[in-house]
Amino acid sequence: MRAVVQRVSKASVAVEGVITGQINKGYLVLLGIGTDDNEKCAEKLAEKIINMRIFADSNGKTNLSIKDVSGDLLVVSQFTLYADSRKGNRPSFTHAAGTEKANSLYEYFVDYCRRKSFKVETGKFGGDMKVELVNDGPFTVILETNGVKFFL
């Protein structure tokens, strides 16, 4: 799994002009699912995101997690995180999971985060989405589980 995590002061996602999810302070998570990913990957990645300390404390140090600041999550599926553009000018997506597996693991990831008592908003899996955000910092982190081998 791959995630681009952006600390935001607000973010939203719309499908066909209708907002399907919006948050204030928290993380916008662009989530890609790979062919080798599984539920363990989803849990490990979710825990890393939830516990990552990238919010400033009273001294301006990045010591606080999203839990500490009562932040929210906006999770948007993005298979293009698995683009391979080493050959030619048109990216290949052969390392991205197929629709059924990707949707299942995306939903599992979202449900796992919700079970941790977070407000989790989403886009529409496979939809043509328009994402708006105010990146706070900006502060962006890229995380990857790489299937069963964890880099986290």
C-alpha positions in Angstrom: 0.0 0.0 0.0 1.1 3.5 -0.7 -0.2 6.6 1.0 0.4 10.3 0.5 -0.5 11.9 3.8 -1.1 15.7 3.8 -1.6 17.6 7.0 -4.5 19.9 6.2 -6.5 22.7 7.9 -9.4 21.6 5.7 -10.1 19.3 2.7 -13.0 18.0 0.7 -13.7 15.7 -2.2 -16.6 16.0 -4.7 -18.0 13.6 -7.3 -20.1 15.1 -10.1 -20.3 18.4 -8.2 -21.5 16.8 -5.0 -19.3 16.8 -1.9 -18.9 13.2 -0.6 -16.5 14.0 2.2 -15.0 17.0 3.9 -12.9 17.6 7.0 -11.3 20.4 9.0 -8.0 19.8 10.8 -6.6 16.4 10.0 -5.1 14.4 7.2 -5.9 14.0 3.6 -4.8 10.5 2.8 -4.4 9.5 -0.9 -4.4 5.7 -0.8 -3.1 3.3 -3.4 -3.5 -0.5 -3.2 -0.9 -2.8 -4.7 -1.2 -6.3 -6.0 0.6 -7.8 -3.0 -1.4 -5.9 -0.3 -3.6 -7.5 2.3 -5.5 -6.6 5.5 -2.4 -6.8 7.5 -0.9 -4.1 5.3 -4.0 -1.9 5.7 -3.8 -2.3 9.5 -0.1 -1.5 9.7 -0.5 1.5 7.5 -3.5 2.8 9.4 -1.7 2.5 12.7 1.3 4.3 11.3 -0.9 7.2 10.0 -2.9 7.4 13.3 0.2 7.5 15.5 2.4 9.6 13.3 3.4 12.8 15.1 3.3 15.6 12.6 1.2 18.2 14.5 3.0 20.9 16.4 2.9 21.0 20.2 2.8 24.2 22.3 6.6 24.6 21.7 6.2 24.3 17.9 7.7 20.8 17.8 6.0 18.1 15.7 5.2 15.9 18.7 1.4 15.5 18.4 -0.5 12.8 16.5 -3.9 13.2 14.9 -5.4 11.6 18.0 -3.8 14.2 20.2 -5.4 17.1 18.2 -8.7 15.4 17.6 -8.2 15.5 13.9 -10.2 13.9 11.1 -9.3 11.8 8.1 -10.3 12.2 4.5 -9.3 9.0 2.6 -9.3 9.1 -1.2 -8.5 6.1 -3.3 -5.8 6.7 -5.9 -4.6 3.8 -7.9 -2.3 6.2 -9.8 0.1 6.0 -6.9 1.2 2.8 -8.5 2.1 4.4 -11.8 5.2 3.0 -13.4 6.6 5.4 -16.0 10.1 3.9 -16.4 9.3 3.0 -20.0 7.8 5.3 -22.5 5.5 8.2 -21.8 2.4 6.5 -20.8 2.4 5.1 -17.3 1.7 1.4 -16.6 -0.5 0.4 -13.6 0.3 -3.3 -13.5 1.4 -3.1 -9.9 -2.0 -1.6 -8.8 -4.5 -4.1 -7.4 -7.5 -4.9 -9.5 -10.8 -3.1 -8.8 -12.4 -5.8 -6.6 -9.3 -6.3 -4.4 -8.5 -2.6 -4.2 -12.0 -1.6 -3.3 -12.2 -4.3 -0.6 -8.9 -3.2 1.0 -9.8 0.4 0.7 -13.1 -0.2 2.6 -11.2 -2.3 5.1 -8.7 0.5 5.7 -11.5 3.1 6.1 -13.4 0.8 8.5 -10.3 0.1 10.5 -9.7 3.8 11.0 -13.3 4.3 12.0 -13.1 1.6 14.6 -10.2 3.6 16.1 -12.9 6.3 16.8 -11.9 8.7 14.0 -14.2 10.7 11.9 -13.3 9.3 8.4 -14.7 10.9 5.3 -14.2 9.4 1.8 -14.5 10.0 -1.8 -16.1 7.5 -4.2 -14.0 4.5 -5.1 -13.3 4.6 -8.8 -15.1 7.9 -9.3 -13.9 11.0 -11.1 -13.2 13.0 -8.0 -12.3 16.7 -7.4 -10.1 17.1 -4.3 -9.6 20.5 -2.6 -7.4 21.1 0.3 -5.5 23.7 2.3 -2.2 22.0 3.1 -1.1 23.0 6.5 2.7 23.7 6.5 2.8 22.3 3.8 3.5 19.0 5.5 3.3 15.9 3.3 4.6 12.4 4.1 4.8 9.4 1.8 4.3 5.9 3.3 4.6 2.5 1.8 4.1 -1.1 3.1 5.2 -2.8 -0.2 3.0 -5.8 0.2 4.1 -8.2 2.9 7.5 -6.5 3.3 7.0 -3.5 5.6 9.1 -0.3 5.1 7.2 1.4 7.9 
